[in-house]
């Protein structure tokens, strides 16, 4: 079944169009909030069936983006890691109907740059500095799910050069993490180091969370 859409009679601003028309330095991301998504749904539902509207927004990845970042050099030896220090914590997920679609971590780091195991230098073998993904559960949760921190990145063994780790988790990867997160929850970056002499040097990091808010709004 084909649909003919009179494009000239309406306009749904896309992220690219909006960014171009706004001050470019602001680096505006659309949708800015769930209300932008609901407005897009209303516009499209005047012309198309709800099922097709949802497919369009899904294909466009029209999701709310929350981003936090930090640029601060901090070193973590084994003694610093016993209480699972957080280098960076995301903003809490907002919205009762929010579904986490994607989480992106960027981390710049390296280890102490030396070890006695020369055969492992420049590899990930026997590397004892790494990063875990932590979850900060919302305080008003009735039950706290059982969850173990995920090791998401490891520094190269005995390398003093800064490495950039990019880790992406998506909801189509069938990860329990993605379905556990709810309104008010946050995720965090936990630097780790084990054994004397090993030190995790962290320089900067960012966390981006993309959430979909079309779960019930298309049926309103």
C-alpha positions, -999 to 999 in steps of 0.1 A, spaced: 0 0 0 15 33 -10 11 67 7 14 100 -10 25 128 14 20 165 5 54 175 18 48 212 10 18 214 34 38 205 66 73 204 79 88 181 105 122 196 114 150 170 114 180 171 137 202 182 108 179 210 96 174 223 131 211 223 138 218 242 106 191 268 113 202 274 149 235 288 160 259 261 150 281 266 181 253 254 203 255 219 189 218 214 195 205 178 194 169 170 184 147 157 200 157 178 230 132 161 253 102 137 251 79 166 242 97 170 209 90 133 202 53 136 210 50 167 188 66 148 159 42 119 165 12 143 164 23 159 131 30 126 114 -1 109 127 -23 134 108 -9 119 76 1 83 83 -9 53 103 6 50 137 25 18 128 42 36 99 49 67 120 67 46 146 88 29 119 98 63 105 109 75 139 127 43 146 146 44 113 156 80 120 167 71 156 147 100 168 158 95 204 164 119 233 201 122 240 216 128 275 254 135 276 279 142 304 317 145 301 347 153 322 383 162 314 403 156 346 435 135 351 431 111 380 452 81 388 439 50 405 461 24 422 448 -8 437 443 8 471 421 35 455 397 10 439 384 -10 469 353 11 472 346 12 434 352 50 429 331 66 401 351 86 376 319 98 359 282 92 365 255 98 338 224 119 343 195 99 356 172 85 330 141 106 327 106 95 318 83 67 331 80 53 296 117 58 286 134 28 270 172 29 268 182 23 232 219 29 232 247 38 257 280 51 245 311 55 266 343 73 255 373 69 278 409 82 274 434 64 296 466 44 300 484 24 326 517 30 344 537 23 312 559 -5 325 559 -41 339 581 -71 343 563 -90 316 579 -78 284 561 -104 262 528 -88 271 537 -52 265 514 -35 240 487 -63 243 457 -68 265 472 -100 281 477 -98 318 467 -62 319 455 -52 353 440 -18 348 405 -17 334 370 -1 336 338 -15 349 303 -3 341 283 5 372 247 12 378 233 37 403 198 26 410 171 52 416 164 57 453 127 52 449 130 17 433 108 -8 451 133 -37 443 169 -36 433 178 -60 405 207 -84 409 235 -71 387 272 -75 385 294 -47 372 305 -53 336 341 -50 325 338 -28 295 374 -17 286 410 -27 294 441 -6 290 470 -19 269 497 -36 290 526 -13 299 517 15 276 521 51 286 504 64 255 468 75 258 443 51 244 407 60 235 382 34 244 348 36 227 322 12 240 286 10 227 257 -10 241 225 -13 222 191 -27 231 192 -51 201 222 -69 216 200 -88 241 219 -74 271 201 -76 305 216 -42 313 194 -24 288 161 -39 300 170 -33 337 174 5 334 144 26 344 134 61 352 159 76 377 187 51 372 222 62 361 252 44 348 288 51 358 325 45 348 345 27 375 383 27 371 400 -4 384 435 -15 391 448 -47 407 482 -57 422 510 -34 434 526 -13 407 495 -12 385 479 22 381 450 33 359 456 69 346 423 84 334 424 117 314 388 122 302 355 104 296 320 109 284 287 90 287 258 93 262 224 77 267 198 76 240 162 69 251 131 62 231 98 77 244 73 63 218 61 34 239 27 46 247 25 81 232 16 68 197 -16 54 211 -27 85 229 
